[in-house]
């Protein structure tokens, strides 16, 4: 019997380039150079970040959701301001590299950008605290091109529970339900990465458009609260959504997760909760000088991709690397040039070209189209008027 033909990865990427669900380059530009784009040249190959345009090209990336992120530890006003500064950063990048990048807010615009030889640039806001408990702010973010909102980050907000905080709302409260409904109305994807399982279930109960996980792994493969339990993967598939598998070592490698738990105990004893991402990352980097974290590998990521496929199905999987959002990445996936190696490993395991094109981009493009169809069906529905003012002072602080 003739063995099945191994998929041609180069041909796959030429047909359907990778559309990655989550990249924190805008935050790296904030922390490294305070948005001085002359000081860190994204158009040239570099070493200070995981991402630049030449390496995106090498990695077969034809579409990128740029994370516009603000820490959950900021005050509501500061979080809104930081998020709009992040949005501005992405717009500056697109204007500066107009021959290489193109703003995309629809699947059709993704295809158009790729046909022009440009990388489609989409935006995703990470953490519902960034809307400052205002549906008007949510709508203005959508008007500026933000295509998804992650309902929480590492901390609970005033209307949704995080996976890495003590539950407050039992998932979503009434305002949180109103946020999800307004997202459906304006065509903003509901992103369930970072949220508690109760929040995942609550959002799936409410949303009329397919949700996504922009950068999460499989809980059955690595028992981290940032990953998705199997029952939620099943519900995600029933809702026609997509889980975009992340590369973060402590989410994909059980050994790295065990090391991380040890460091969390020491950090908490020093008064640093793991939910305070930046303080915790500084602590863990110092600890790693004496006790380095185990290396995650490309094979760890393959295990998550295969498990999500097994549980949710081939139509409900994508990639969300989280480059420039963590200090280290798995061996074989150290920067954005790694996607072809991952696809080659999957091809060796029997994935067909058609399978791989669903993973690289077809699935998330389908979800974008579906969300737009839901928004069209709600055309004429008045803007949401729900408010949550009791959690904020009269001045919004």
C-alpha positions in Angstrom: 0.0 0.0 0.0 1.3 3.5 -0.9 1.7 5.6 2.2 -0.4 8.8 2.2 1.3 11.8 0.7 2.7 14.2 3.3 1.2 17.7 3.0 3.4 20.4 1.3 3.7 23.0 4.0 5.0 25.7 1.7 2.0 25.2 -0.6 -0.4 25.3 2.4 1.0 28.6 3.5 0.9 30.0 0.0 -2.8 29.1 -0.2 -3.8 30.0 3.3 -1.2 31.9 5.3 -1.3 31.8 9.1 -3.7 34.1 10.8 -2.4 34.2 14.4 -4.9 35.0 17.2 -2.6 36.9 19.6 0.6 38.9 19.4 1.7 41.4 22.1 4.2 43.4 20.0 2.3 46.7 20.7 2.9 46.2 24.4 6.5 45.3 23.8 6.9 48.6 21.9 5.4 50.4 24.9 7.6 48.9 27.5 10.8 48.8 25.4 10.8 52.1 23.6 7.6 54.0 24.7 6.2 53.7 21.2 9.2 55.3 19.5 9.1 53.4 16.3 12.4 54.8 15.2 14.1 53.2 18.2 12.8 49.7 17.4 12.6 49.1 13.7 9.8 46.6 13.1 10.5 46.7 9.4 13.9 45.2 9.9 15.0 41.8 11.3 15.9 42.2 15.0 16.5 40.4 18.2 14.8 42.6 20.9 11.3 41.1 20.1 9.9 37.9 18.9 8.2 39.7 16.0 9.2 41.9 13.1 7.9 42.0 9.5 10.8 40.0 7.9 10.3 37.2 10.4 6.5 37.3 10.0 7.2 36.7 6.3 9.5 33.8 7.0 6.9 32.3 9.3 4.2 32.4 6.7 2.1 34.8 8.6 -0.5 36.6 6.4 -2.7 37.9 9.2 -2.1 38.9 12.7 -4.4 39.9 15.6 -2.4 42.5 17.4 -3.2 42.5 21.1 -4.1 46.0 22.4 -3.6 45.2 26.0 -3.7 47.0 29.4 -2.9 45.3 32.7 -5.8 44.4 34.9 -4.1 46.1 37.8 -4.6 49.6 36.3 -7.5 51.8 37.4 -10.5 51.9 34.9 -9.5 55.3 33.5 -5.8 54.3 33.1 -6.8 51.0 31.4 -9.0 52.8 28.9 -6.2 55.3 28.1 -3.6 52.6 27.8 -5.8 50.5 25.5 -6.4 53.5 23.2 -2.7 54.1 23.2 -2.2 50.5 22.1 -4.8 51.0 19.3 -2.9 54.1 18.2 0.3 52.1 18.2 -1.1 49.6 15.8 -2.5 52.3 13.5 0.9 54.0 13.5 2.6 50.7 12.5 0.1 50.2 9.7 0.7 53.8 8.4 4.5 53.5 8.8 4.7 50.2 6.9 1.8 50.7 4.5 3.5 48.7 1.8 3.7 45.7 4.2 0.7 45.9 6.6 -3.0 46.6 6.0 -5.8 47.2 8.5 -8.4 44.4 8.2 -11.6 44.2 10.1 -13.4 41.6 7.9 -12.5 38.3 6.3 -12.8 40.0 2.9 -10.3 42.6 3.9 -7.9 39.9 5.1 -8.1 38.3 1.6 -7.6 41.7 0.0 -4.5 42.5 2.0 -3.0 39.1 1.2 -3.8 39.5 -2.5 -1.8 42.8 -2.3 1.1 41.1 -0.7 0.5 42.8 2.7 0.0 41.3 6.1 -3.6 41.7 7.3 -3.5 43.5 10.7 -6.5 42.9 13.0 -6.8 44.1 16.6 -8.0 42.3 19.7 -8.5 44.0 23.1 -7.2 41.9 25.9 -9.3 42.2 29.1 -12.8 43.5 29.5 -11.6 46.0 32.2 -10.3 48.1 29.3 -13.8 49.3 28.4 -14.2 51.1 31.7 -17.6 49.5 32.3 -18.9 51.5 29.3 -20.7 50.1 26.2 -19.9 53.4 24.5 -16.2 52.8 25.0 -16.7 49.3 23.6 -18.4 50.6 20.5 -15.7 53.2 19.9 -13.0 50.5 20.1 -14.9 48.5 17.5 -15.1 51.6 15.3 -11.3 51.9 15.5 -10.9 48.3 14.2 -10.9 46.2 17.4 -12.3 42.9 16.3 -12.4 40.9 19.6 -12.6 41.5 23.3 -11.1 39.1 25.8 -13.7 39.3 28.6 -11.1 39.3 31.4 -7.4 39.3 31.8 -5.7 37.8 34.9 -8.0 39.6 37.4 -11.7 39.6 37.7 -13.3 42.8 36.5 -16.6 44.4 37.6 -18.7 42.1 35.5 -16.8 38.9 34.6 -14.7 36.3 36.5 -11.1 35.5 35.5 -9.6 32.0 35.4 -6.8 33.2 37.7 -8.7 35.1 40.4 -11.2 34.3 43.2 -14.7 34.1 41.7 -17.0 37.1 42.3 -19.8 36.9 39.8 -20.5 33.3 39.2 -19.3 33.9 35.6 -21.1 37.0 34.2 -23.3 39.4 36.1 -26.1 41.3 34.3 -23.8 43.9 32.9 -21.5 41.2 31.6 -24.4 39.6 29.8 -25.2 43.1 28.3 -21.6 43.4 27.2 -21.7 40.0 25.3 -25.0 41.0 23.6 -23.6 44.3 22.5 -20.6 42.6 21.1 -22.9 40.4 19.1 -24.7 43.5 17.9 -21.6 45.3 16.7 -19.8 42.2 15.3 -17.1 42.0 18.0 -15.8 38.4 18.7 -16.3 37.1 22.2 -12.9 35.9 23.3 -12.9 33.4 26.2 -9.2 33.1 26.8 -8.3 34.1 30.4 -11.8 33.7 31.7 -13.1 31.2 34.4 -15.0 28.1 33.2 -18.2 29.6 34.7 -17.6 32.7 32.5 -17.1 30.5 29.5 -20.4 28.7 30.1 -22.2 32.0 30.8 -20.9 33.6 27.6 -21.8 30.5 25.6 -25.3 30.7 27.0 -25.7 34.3 25.8 -23.8 34.7 22.6 -25.5 34.3 19.3 -22.2 34.5 17.3 -19.4 31.9 17.5 -16.8 32.7 20.2 -13.1 32.2 20.2 -10.2 31.4 22.5 -7.6 33.6 21.1 -4.6 32.0 22.9 -5.3 29.0 25.1 -4.4 25.3 25.3 -6.2 22.1 26.3 -6.7 21.6 30.0 -6.6 17.8 29.6 -3.0 18.0 28.3 -1.7 20.6 30.8 -3.7 21.3 33.9 -3.4 25.1 33.9 -6.5 27.3 34.6 -5.7 29.3 31.4 -6.5 26.2 29.4 -9.9 25.0 28.1 -11.6 21.9 29.7 -12.9 19.3 27.4 -16.6 20.0 28.1 -16.0 23.6 27.0 -14.2 22.5 23.8 -17.3 20.4 23.1 -19.6 23.4 23.7 -17.2 25.6 21.6 -17.6 23.2 18.7 -21.4 23.2 19.0 -21.3 27.0 18.9 -19.1 26.8 15.7 -16.2 28.7 17.4 -12.4 28.3 17.3 -9.8 27.5 19.9 -6.5 29.1 18.8 -3.7 27.1 20.5 -1.1 29.1 22.4 2.6 28.4 22.7 3.2 29.7 26.3 5.4 27.2 28.0 3.6 27.1 31.4 0.3 26.5 29.5 1.5 23.8 27.2 4.2 21.8 29.2 3.2 19.9 32.4 6.9 20.2 33.5 6.9 23.9 33.0 3.6 24.2 34.8 5.0 22.3 37.8 8.0 24.6 38.0 5.6 27.6 37.7 3.5 26.4 40.6 6.7 26.2 42.8 7.6 29.8 41.8 4.0 30.9 42.5 4.2 29.6 46.1 7.5 31.5 46.6 6.1 34.7 45.0 3.0 34.7 47.0 5.0 34.2 50.2 6.9 37.4 49.1 3.5 39.2 48.6 3.4 38.9 44.8 0.3 37.2 43.4 0.6 35.4 40.1 -2.3 37.4 38.8 -0.1 40.5 38.9 1.5 39.4 35.6 4.4 41.9 35.3 5.5 41.8 39.0 5.3 38.0 38.9 7.2 37.7 35.6 10.0 39.9 37.1 10.1 37.6 40.2 10.1 34.4 38.1 12.9 35.6 35.9 15.0 36.3 38.9 14.2 32.9 40.4 15.1 31.2 37.1 18.7 32.4 37.3 19.2 29.8 40.1 16.6 27.2 39.0 15.9 27.5 35.2 12.4 26.5 34.1 12.1 23.3 32.1 12.1 23.9 28.3 8.8 23.4 26.5 9.0 22.0 23.1 7.3 22.0 19.7 6.0 18.5 20.6 4.2 20.0 23.6 2.3 22.3 21.3 1.6 19.5 18.9 0.0 17.6 21.7 -2.4 20.5 22.4 -3.3 21.0 18.7 -4.0 17.3 18.3 -6.1 17.1 21.5 -8.2 20.2 20.5 -8.8 18.6 17.1 -9.8 15.3 18.7 -12.3 16.9 21.1 -13.6 19.9 19.1 -13.0 18.8 15.6 -10.8 20.1 12.7 -13.2 23.0 12.0 -12.7 24.5 15.5 -9.0 25.0 15.8 -6.4 27.7 15.1 -3.2 29.2 16.3 -2.5 32.0 18.8 1.1 32.0 19.7 1.3 34.9 22.3 4.6 36.1 20.9 6.1 39.1 22.7 3.7 38.4 25.6 6.0 36.0 27.4 9.8 36.0 28.0 10.4 32.5 26.6 8.9 30.2 24.0 9.1 26.5 23.3 12.1 25.0 21.5 11.4 25.2 17.8 8.9 28.0 18.2 11.2 30.7 19.7 9.9 33.5 17.4 7.3 34.0 14.6 9.4 32.1 12.1 8.3 28.8 13.8 4.9 28.2 12.3 6.2 26.1 9.3 8.0 23.8 11.7 4.8 23.2 13.6 2.8 22.6 10.4 5.5 20.2 9.2 5.3 18.2 12.4 1.5 18.0 12.0 1.9 16.9 8.4 4.2 14.1 9.5 1.5 13.0 11.8 -1.0 12.7 8.9 -2.6 16.1 8.7 -3.7 16.8 5.1 -3.3 20.0 3.3 -7.0 20.7 3.7 -6.6 20.1 7.5 -3.7 22.5 7.7 -5.4 25.3 5.8 -8.3 25.1 8.3 -5.8 25.4 11.2 -3.8 28.3 9.5 -6.7 30.5 8.6 -9.9 29.1 7.2 -11.5 28.5 10.6 -11.0 31.9 12.0 -12.1 33.6 8.8 -15.3 31.6 8.9 -15.9 32.8 12.5 -15.3 36.5 11.4 -17.9 36.0 8.6 -20.3 34.4 11.0 -20.0 37.3 13.5 -20.6 39.8 10.7 -23.7 37.9 9.6 -25.1 38.0 13.2 -24.4 41.7 13.4 -26.3 42.2 10.1 -29.2 40.3 11.5 -29.2 42.7 14.4 -29.0 45.8 12.3 -31.6 48.2 13.5 -31.4 47.0 17.1 -30.7 50.1 19.2 -27.3 50.4 20.9 -27.1 48.9 24.4 -27.8 51.4 27.2 -26.8 49.2 30.2 -24.5 50.9 32.8 -22.5 49.7 35.7 -21.7 52.9 37.6 -21.8 51.7 41.2 -18.3 50.1 40.8 -16.8 53.5 39.8 -16.6 56.9 41.3 -18.4 59.8 39.8 -15.3 60.8 37.9 -14.9 57.2 36.5 -11.9 56.4 38.7 
